[in-house]
Amino acid sequence: MRIRPVGAHALLLDCDDPDQVHAWRAELWRRRDTGELTAVEIVPAATTVLVDGVPDPAAAAARIAGWTPRAGAVGATAAKVEVPTVYDGADLPAVAEHWGVDVPAVVDRLRRTEFRVAFCGFAPGFAYLTGLPVELAVPRLATPRSRVPAGSVALAGPYAGIYPTASPGGWLLVGRTDLVLFDVHADPPARLIPGTRIRLVAV
C-alpha cells in the first residue's frame, strides 16, 4: 500500500488489489470510530481509498503507514443483505455462453455466491459487487442500452451490480429485484454500502 497526498486536506491510498482496498477501508473506518483518525470521508474505489477532510495530512499519513488492517475481522462484522432476485434477464444466454455453461448453471452460481460491496459509483446507490472468480468476467455490451429499468441485476467485467434507478447502461442483464436501493429520506440513503455482504436470493 502506498500513500499519496491529494490537494490540501486529503490522502489517497494506492492498493495492490480489491481485497487490500476492502481491508484498508474497514481499518480506516474503525480507526475513525475510535478517534484515532480524523477524516470527513473515507471512500473506497477499485484499487484506491480516498481519505478526505484530514486536518493534518502529513501526520495522518505517518500514522496510517504504521497501521496494519486487522486480519479476519472485516467479514465478521459486515452487514448482510438478501436481495430477492427474479432471474429472467435478457442477457442470461450471453453470460452462459461466456462461462461455457447453460443458463440454469449461471443462475445457480449467482444465487450461491456471497457478494460483497467493494465500492459505490456510477449513480447514487449503485454498488459494485465482488465475489465472482476473475475468470468469469464478462464484457459490457458493445452498444449500451438507452434505458435499463430500476432494479436490474447485471454483470460487467468482474463485477455484479444492481441499477438503483432507471438509466442508460451497458452491463449484461441477468435478473431483477424490487428492493429499493436508494432513498434520499433514509439514513444512509444507499441501501448497499461498502463492506456489505450480499446474497442474490432466487424468488
N, C-alpha and C positions, 0 to 999 in steps of 0.2 A: 504494500500500500504506500502511495506517495501523496504528500500534502502540498497543495499549491495555493498561494493567496489569490483571491478573486476580488478586485475592487478594494474598497477601503475597509469593509467590515464582513468579509466572507472568506471561507476556505473551501477548496474542492479536494476531496479525497479521490484519487485515481486508484481503482481496484483492479485485480487481475481477472476476476470472474464474477458472475452474479451471486454465487454463494458468499463471496467475500463482501460484496455490497450489502447483502442481507445481514450478515453478521455485524458489520460496522454500523449499519442503520440502527439495529437493535441496541447495540452497545451505547451509541451516542444518545439515543432516546432515554436509555436507562440512566446514563450519567447526567443528563439534563434534569431528569425527575429527582435525582438525589442532590441536585445543586452543585455538582462538580463541573458542569458545563453551562455557560450562559449562551443561548442562541435562540433567535426568534423562529427560524425554520430549519429543519433537517430534512432534506429532500433527496431520496434515492432516485437513481436513473439506471440505465442498463449496466454501466461499468463505473459509475461515479456516485458520490454522496456530496451534496452541497450543504454546507453549514453556514447559514446566513444570519445576519444580525448579531455578529460577535463583537463585543466592545473592544477587545484587545486580541486581534487575530494572531499576532506573533506568540503571545503567551498561550493562547488556546492551542496553537499548532504544536508547541513544545509539550503540552500536557497530553494531547492526543497521541503524539508519537511514542509516548511511554505506556500507552494503554494496550491491552490485548483483549479482543472480544471474548466473552465467556463461552467456552465450548459447551454445546449441548443444551444451553439454557434458552436459546432462541425459539425453537419449536414448541417447547413445553408450555410456554405462557401465551402463545399466539391464539387469537380468537379463531373460532371455526364457524364457517357459514356453509349451509347446504343450499345449493341453488337448484330448485325444481326445474328440470330441463326436458323439453319435448325434442327428441332427436329426429327432426324431419327437414334438416337444412338442404338447400338446393345443391350444395357442393359436396355432400357426403360421398357420392360416387367418385368425384375427383380426388378426394382425400384417400379413399380406399385404393384408388389406382396408384397414387404416390407411395402409399405404405405397402403395396403389394398384398393386400388382404381384401376380404369382402366387407360390405357395409356393416353387417352385424358385428364384425370384429373391431371396426372403428368405434362403434358405439360402446362396445364392451370395454375397450381400452380407455375411452374418455370417462366413462362412469366409474371405473375402478381407480383412476389416477387421483391422488391428492395433489391439487394445485396449490400454489402459494402466490400471493400478490407480491410481485417484485417491485413494481413502481407504478405510478399513475401518470397519464398524459393523454394527448390527442384531443380529448374532450373532457369536460368535468365529469368525474365519476368513472372514467374509463380506466380499468385496471389491467395491466399486463401480467398474465398468469404464467408462471413457470411450473414445470413438473414432467413434461414430456421429454423423452430422450432426444438428444440433438439429431440423431439420425432420422427422426420423424418430422423434422422441419419441412414445411410446405411453402411454396411460393405464393405471393399475392396474385390476384387477378391481373392479367395484362392490361385490362381496361376496367377501372373501378366502377362499381355501381353508383348511379346518381343518388340513390336513396336506399339505405339499409334500415329496416324497421328497428325501433327501440326493443331491447331485449334479445336481439340476435346474438347467438353464441357462435363464435368464429375462431378460426386458426390462421396464423400467418407467421412464417419463419418458425422459430422455436416456441412461440407464444400462443396461448389461448386468450380470448378476451370476450367481453360482453358489451355490446353497444348500449350505453345508458339512455341515449336519446336517438331519434331518427337522424341520420346523417349520411353523406357520401362515404363510401368505404370500399376497399379492395381485398378484404380478408375473405377466406373461404367459409361459407356459412354451413354449420353442422347442426344447429338447433335453435331453440328459442326459450325464453323464460318470461314469466310475468313479474318476477321480483323487481321492485323499484330500487334502482342503484344510486340515484342522485335526487336529493330533496333539499332545496335551499332552506327549508324550515327545520330540518333535522340537525342534530349535533353529534357527530360531524355530518355535513351534508352528504358525503360519499359513503355508501354502504360498505364498500370494499377498500380498505386502506392497506398500505404496505405491511407485510408480515402476516396478514390474514390467511388462514388455510381454507381451501375451497374444495367442495365436492360437487360435481355436476350430476345430481341425482336424477335418474330417469323417472319420468311420470307418464 
